[in-house]
Structures are given as structure tokens and as C-alpha cells.
Amino acid sequence: MHVSLEALLELRDGAAEAAVVDHVAACPECAAELERLRAVRAALGALPAAAPERDHWPAIAAAAEAERGRRRLARAGWLAAGVAAVVSLVAGVRGTVEAVQEMRLTREVRSLVAESQRLEQTLRSSDAAGRVVDGRIVGTIVNLEDRIAVIDSRLAPESRETLATQDALNLWHERVRLLDALVAVQSTRETYVGL
């Protein structure tokens, strides 16, 4: 029985057991196989060192880095597109909310203008003109009319162009409040004078 290939390789490399050394010394077939293994090793050692004609690694590394850069750029592009979409959506929603708010304010202003016209009609239809009035009541009426005149100057067409809707709404609220007070004073005056 012959020794295994592994045992012959160990013997060739100088790490075999004494029994394997004794068998190879006595067996010409195993001794010939050991010589063949030594010759193959020597022939392989005599081969020239193989080196590529050109080192391809720098080109491979550069291509890999370029691909990573393209991917980062693509991710950044998608991120920028996403941010732009969110900004557009927010701007659109904000614009819609502002338009709805503006419409609501405009409706409120129209309602206040109608109420103001109704109160002015009430004042015009009052039959208190020419009656004797207490000086304190006259002072209150003049004060209210002066304050209404100031508001009217701010609501004039030439001033209205630069007036924000919220400011116009506040002025109309104040005008209606003052007209309401003026109507109350007029009706109190009529009641007082009528006694």
C-alpha cells in the first residue's frame, strides 16, 4: 500500500512522519511520485512572474467613484425635486388659504358697507332736524361725525388702493360702530326732545 498524496506533499515540504519517510525510501513508485512533485514545484518556481501589461485598478477605481458620484447626484436631484414639490405645494396651499381669507374679508366688508348704508338711511330719515338740542348732545354728535369723517377720508377711493383688506375691514367696523352710536344719540335726542 502506497502513501497518500497529502503525505507525499508533507514529505516534500519537510513535515512528514517517520513512517512515511521509511515507506518512500523503500517504495520506488512513491519515490518517483515524490520526485515528480518536486519537479512540478521547481518548474512552477522557474516561471517568470506574470504582471499585467497595464495596471487596470486605477481605471476601475475611477469608474467606481464616478458611478458613486452619479448616484449621489441622482439622489440629490430627487431630493431637490422633492423639496421643490413640497415648496410648491406649500405655496399653493398658502395661496389658496390667502385667497379664501381675502374672499371672507371682502364679504365682511360688503356686509359692513350695507350696514353702514342702512344706518345712514336711518339718520337721514330722522325728523330731528331743527329741534332744540342740549349742548352736551350736540358735542357728542359733532365728535361722532368728525370721527366718521376721518374714517371716510381713509376709505376714500384714492386711499383705498393702498389699504389692505384687513385694514379696510377694521375701518368699516369702526365706521358702523360710530354710526350706530350716532343713531343711538339721535334717537335719545328725539325721545328727550319729544317729552
Beta strands, then each sheet from edge to edge (+ up, - down):
end
